[in-house]
C-alpha cells in the first residue's frame, strides 16, 4: 500500500552566508514548538512539478534523526516572496 503525505508549511529560521547559500537553522511549528537543526547533511534541487515551482530538498538532522525539509520557490512575479518551507507528514487513514 502506497503511503500518502500532506505538505505542512512551516516557519524556518535561516541564515545566509556571503555567497548566498541558505542554511536552515530551526523549524517552528504553528503551535510554537521549535526544533533546532543539528546538521544539514545534503542539499539538492527538488522540483515541485505538481505545483509548477522549482525547489530544493535539504536532508537535515534533528535530535539524531534524519528528516527532509523542502523549500518551494515562488513565481518570479513576486520579487519580495522568495519561497516557503514545508515538510511532508504522513496522512492517517
C-alpha positions in Angstrom: 0.0 0.0 0.0 1.4 3.4 -1.0 1.7 6.0 1.8 0.4 9.4 1.1 1.8 12.6 2.6 0.5 16.1 3.2 2.6 19.2 2.9 2.8 21.1 6.1 4.1 24.6 5.6 6.4 25.8 8.5 8.4 28.7 9.6 12.1 28.1 9.3 14.8 30.3 10.8 17.5 30.6 8.1 21.0 32.1 7.8 22.5 33.3 4.5 26.3 33.3 4.1 28.3 35.8 2.0 28.0 33.6 -1.1 24.2 33.5 -0.8 24.0 29.9 0.5 20.8 29.4 2.5 21.2 27.3 5.6 18.1 26.4 7.7 18.8 26.6 11.5 15.4 25.7 13.1 11.9 24.8 12.3 9.0 26.5 14.1 5.6 24.7 14.1 2.3 26.6 14.1 1.8 25.6 17.7 5.1 27.4 18.7 7.3 24.3 19.1 10.9 24.9 17.9 13.1 22.2 16.6 16.8 23.1 16.2 18.5 21.6 13.1 21.7 19.9 14.3 23.2 19.4 10.8 22.4 19.8 7.1 23.7 16.6 5.6 22.6 17.1 2.0 21.1 19.7 -0.4 19.7 19.0 -3.8 17.3 20.6 -6.3 13.8 19.1 -6.0 11.3 20.5 -8.4 7.7 20.6 -7.3 6.3 19.9 -10.7 2.7 19.3 -9.4 2.6 22.9 -8.5 4.9 24.2 -11.3 7.5 25.6 -8.9 11.2 24.9 -8.6 12.5 23.9 -5.2 15.2 22.4 -3.1 15.3 19.5 -0.7 17.5 19.5 2.4 18.4 16.4 4.3 18.6 17.6 7.9 19.3 16.1 11.3 17.0 16.9 14.3 17.6 15.2 17.6 19.7 12.5 15.9 17.0 11.7 13.2 17.3 12.4 9.5 14.4 14.4 8.1 13.6 16.0 4.8 12.9 19.7 4.6 11.7 21.3 1.3 12.0 24.8 0.0 9.4 25.7 -2.6 10.4 28.7 -4.7 7.7 31.1 -5.7 7.0 32.6 -9.0 9.4 35.2 -10.4 6.4 37.6 -10.4 6.6 38.0 -6.6 10.0 39.5 -6.1 9.5 40.1 -2.3 8.4 36.5 -1.8 11.3 34.2 -2.4 9.6 31.0 -1.3 8.3 28.9 1.6 9.4 25.9 3.5 7.4 22.7 4.1 7.8 19.2 5.5 5.8 16.1 4.4 3.7 14.4 7.1 2.1 11.0 6.6 -1.7 11.1 6.2 -3.5 9.0 8.7 -6.2 6.9 7.2 
